[in-house]
Amino acid sequence: MPGLCIPTFKGGIGFDYRLAMALPDMWINLLKNIKDEDWDMGHICYTLTNRRYMEKTIGYTESHDQALVGDKTLAFWLMDKEMYTNMSNIFEITPVIDRGIALHKMIRLITHSLGGEGYLCFEGNEFGHPEWLDFPRIFHYARRQWNLVDDNLLRYKYLNEFDRTLQHMEEKYCWLSSPQAYISLKNEFDKVIVYERAGLLFIFNFHPCKSFIDYRVGIDVAGTYQVVLYTDSKEFGGLKHIDQTVLYQTTDFEWNGRKNFIQCYIPTRTAIVMALVSMV
């Protein structure tokens, strides 16, 4: 679009963000070529944060290469043909759909909160639309099936509800306009990532089969914390393995380069976001 990046005082729109084009390529490569247990936590964190200081960047999980004809969307790489047969709430969830929904939420959360100062989503991908757009060559694929997310018998509503909650959470805590996150843990054996941004504590367990009890994570600001977002909540299609009303008190002991630590339960393939509710 002519004038898109020209400053407003010169008559332009003033768009001054860069696009983090490496992010969707990384996620697609992981899903296509690397087994879950071999995902490199350090590489994920490096790619998500590899941008120049103070240079505003738009993070996104899938680009037009996946949303349009030519490749598969993130959801389709995760769940493939089972999206046509096993997304119904009437039937018991299959391992493929369970994994797909879990990772779809985790990938979007970590990209949103760690990958930049803005976030981009192609229409329909927020709820895991199963097909790409092909316009104008094939009219059959030149549309979004919004009816999928409105059907209470289908699991697409869970992904949409998670995306809605994610946007409202960012609006409340403003991590996109906060300084870049401090990553205190990239554990390759446990497949756990921990970082802080905008006063929030983000905890990710990407391990495909291990859950961790009383897992110790570092946190800089002492006080009492509570879970404000949990990817496996029932409203997001999960099993709600943790009680979100529990309060977590910090211990005054340095851990992973942070002044304090807390201990919490981290189920497999879930992410937890905690906020400070009271200071010491």
C-alpha positions in Angstrom: 0.0 0.0 0.0 1.6 3.3 -1.0 2.4 5.5 2.0 2.0 2.7 4.5 5.4 3.2 6.2 5.7 7.0 5.6 5.4 9.0 8.9 2.0 10.5 9.6 3.4 14.1 9.5 4.4 13.4 5.9 0.9 12.2 5.0 1.5 8.5 5.5 -0.1 5.9 7.7 3.0 5.6 9.9 3.4 1.8 10.2 6.9 1.4 11.7 7.0 -2.3 12.7 9.0 -5.1 11.2 7.6 -8.5 10.5 9.2 -11.4 12.4 9.2 -13.7 9.3 11.4 -16.3 10.9 8.7 -17.2 13.5 6.1 -19.0 11.3 9.0 -20.7 9.4 10.3 -22.0 12.7 6.9 -23.4 13.9 6.2 -25.1 10.6 9.6 -26.6 10.5 9.2 -28.0 14.0 5.8 -29.5 13.2 6.9 -30.9 9.8 10.4 -32.3 10.5 11.1 -32.6 14.3 9.6 -34.9 16.9 8.0 -33.3 19.9 10.6 -34.7 22.3 13.4 -33.3 20.2 12.2 -29.6 20.1 15.0 -27.3 21.1 13.9 -24.9 23.8 16.9 -22.7 23.4 16.3 -22.4 19.6 12.6 -21.5 20.1 13.5 -18.8 22.6 16.3 -17.4 20.5 14.1 -17.2 17.4 11.3 -15.6 19.2 13.5 -12.9 20.7 16.0 -12.4 17.9 15.3 -8.7 17.1 17.1 -5.5 17.5 16.6 -3.6 20.8 13.8 -1.0 20.6 12.9 -2.1 17.1 9.2 -2.9 17.1 8.3 -6.2 15.6 5.1 -8.1 14.7 5.1 -11.7 15.8 2.9 -14.3 14.2 2.6 -18.1 14.1 1.6 -18.7 10.5 1.9 -16.5 7.5 0.1 -16.1 4.2 2.2 -19.1 3.0 0.1 -21.3 5.4 -3.1 -19.3 5.4 -3.3 -19.2 1.6 -2.9 -22.0 -1.0 0.5 -23.6 -1.0 0.9 -25.0 2.5 -1.1 -26.1 5.5 -2.3 -24.0 8.4 -0.8 -24.5 11.8 -3.9 -26.4 13.0 -3.8 -28.6 9.9 -0.2 -29.5 10.4 -1.1 -30.4 14.0 -4.3 -32.4 13.4 -4.4 -33.0 9.6 -7.3 -35.2 8.4 -8.7 -35.8 11.9 -10.0 -32.2 11.8 -12.7 -33.5 9.5 -13.8 -36.5 11.6 -12.7 -36.0 15.3 -13.4 -32.4 16.2 -16.9 -33.2 17.6 -17.6 -33.0 21.3 -19.9 -36.0 21.0 -17.0 -38.4 20.7 -14.0 -38.9 23.1 -11.1 -36.8 22.1 -8.3 -38.6 20.2 -4.6 -38.3 21.0 -4.0 -36.4 17.7 -6.7 -33.8 18.5 -5.7 -33.6 22.1 -2.1 -32.8 21.1 -3.1 -30.5 18.4 -5.4 -28.3 20.5 -2.8 -28.2 23.3 0.1 -27.1 21.1 -2.0 -24.7 19.1 -2.8 -22.8 22.3 0.8 -22.9 23.6 2.4 -21.9 20.3 0.0 -18.9 20.0 0.6 -17.8 23.7 4.4 -18.0 23.6 4.5 -16.2 20.2 2.1 -13.5 21.4 4.0 -12.8 24.6 7.6 -13.4 23.6 7.8 -12.8 19.8 7.4 -9.1 19.5 5.6 -5.8 20.2 2.6 -6.6 18.0 0.7 -9.8 17.0 -0.8 -10.8 13.6 -3.4 -13.5 13.0 -4.9 -14.4 9.6 -8.7 -14.5 9.7 -10.0 -17.9 10.8 -6.7 -19.2 12.1 -7.5 -18.0 15.6 -9.9 -20.9 15.9 -7.9 -23.4 13.8 -9.7 -23.2 10.5 -8.9 -26.5 8.8 -8.3 -25.2 5.2 -6.4 -22.5 3.4 -7.8 -19.7 1.3 -7.5 -20.0 -2.5 -8.8 -16.9 -4.1 -9.9 -16.3 -6.8 -9.0 -19.5 -8.6 -11.3 -21.9 -6.6 -14.4 -20.4 -5.2 -15.0 -23.4 -2.9 -11.9 -22.5 -0.9 -12.3 -18.7 -1.2 -14.2 -18.5 2.1 -13.9 -18.9 5.8 -16.3 -21.4 7.5 -17.3 -19.2 10.5 -20.1 -21.7 11.2 -17.4 -24.0 12.7 -16.7 -21.8 15.6 -20.5 -21.1 16.2 -21.3 -24.8 16.4 -21.3 -25.9 20.1 -20.9 -29.5 19.1 -17.4 -28.8 17.7 -14.1 -28.2 19.4 -13.2 -25.1 17.4 -15.0 -23.0 19.9 -12.4 -23.8 22.5 -9.6 -22.4 20.4 -11.6 -19.3 19.6 -12.3 -18.8 23.3 -8.7 -19.1 24.1 -7.7 -16.5 21.5 -10.4 -14.1 22.8 -9.1 -14.5 26.3 -5.6 -14.1 25.2 -6.4 -10.7 23.5 -8.2 -9.5 26.6 -5.4 -10.6 28.8 -2.9 -8.6 26.7 -5.2 -5.6 26.8 -5.2 -5.8 30.6 -1.5 -6.4 31.2 0.0 -4.7 28.1 2.9 -7.1 27.5 3.2 -6.1 23.9 4.2 -2.5 24.9 6.5 -3.7 27.7 10.2 -4.2 27.4 11.4 -7.6 26.1 11.0 -10.5 28.4 13.6 -11.9 30.8 14.0 -15.6 30.1 15.2 -17.4 33.3 14.9 -21.0 32.2 15.3 -23.0 28.9 15.5 -26.6 30.2 16.1 -29.0 27.3 15.6 -32.2 29.4 12.3 -31.1 30.9 11.2 -29.1 27.9 10.3 -26.2 30.2 10.6 -22.5 29.4 10.1 -19.7 32.0 10.2 -16.0 31.5 8.8 -12.7 32.9 7.3 -9.9 31.0 5.0 -7.0 32.1 5.1 -8.2 35.6 3.7 -11.6 34.6 5.3 -15.0 35.0 5.0 -17.3 32.0 5.6 -21.1 32.4 5.6 -23.5 29.5 5.9 -27.3 29.6 6.4 -28.6 26.1 7.2 -32.1 27.2 5.0 -34.6 25.4 4.4 -36.9 28.3 6.0 -35.6 31.6 4.2 -33.5 34.2 6.2 -31.9 37.0 5.1 -31.6 40.7 6.5 -28.7 42.8 8.6 -27.5 39.9 10.8 -24.6 41.1 10.8 -21.5 38.9 12.6 -18.2 39.5 10.8 -14.9 39.9 12.3 -11.5 40.6 9.6 -9.7 42.5 8.6 -11.2 45.8 5.0 -11.6 46.8 1.9 -13.7 46.3 1.0 -14.9 42.8 -2.1 -16.4 41.2 -2.8 -18.1 37.9 -4.6 -15.7 35.5 -4.4 -17.8 32.4 -4.1 -21.6 32.0 -4.1 -23.2 28.6 -5.7 -26.4 29.8 -8.8 -24.8 31.4 -12.1 -26.5 30.6 -13.4 -23.4 28.7 -10.4 -23.9 26.4 -11.2 -27.6 25.8 -8.8 -28.8 28.5 -9.0 -31.0 31.6 -8.2 -28.4 34.2 -5.5 -30.2 36.0 -4.8 -27.3 38.4 -6.8 -25.2 40.7 -6.6 -21.6 39.5 -7.7 -20.2 42.9 -4.5 -21.4 44.6 -2.1 -18.6 45.7 1.6 -19.1 45.3 4.0 -17.4 47.8 7.5 -16.7 46.8 10.5 -18.0 48.8 13.4 -15.6 49.4 16.1 -17.7 47.7 17.9 -17.0 44.5 17.0 -19.4 41.6 18.0 -19.3 38.0 19.3 -15.8 38.3 16.2 -14.4 40.0 15.9 -13.2 43.6 13.0 -15.5 44.6 11.3 -18.7 43.5 7.9 -20.4 43.6 7.0 -24.0 43.2 4.0 -25.2 41.2 2.5 -28.1 39.3 3.1 -28.0 35.5 1.1 -30.6 33.6 2.4 -31.9 30.3 1.8 -29.7 27.2 0.4 -26.8 29.1 1.3 -23.2 29.8 0.6 -21.1 32.9 0.6 -17.4 33.3 0.7 -15.9 36.9 0.3 -12.4 38.1 1.3 -10.7 41.3 -1.7 -10.2 43.6 0.2 -8.8 46.6 3.7 -7.8 47.4 5.7 -8.8 50.5 
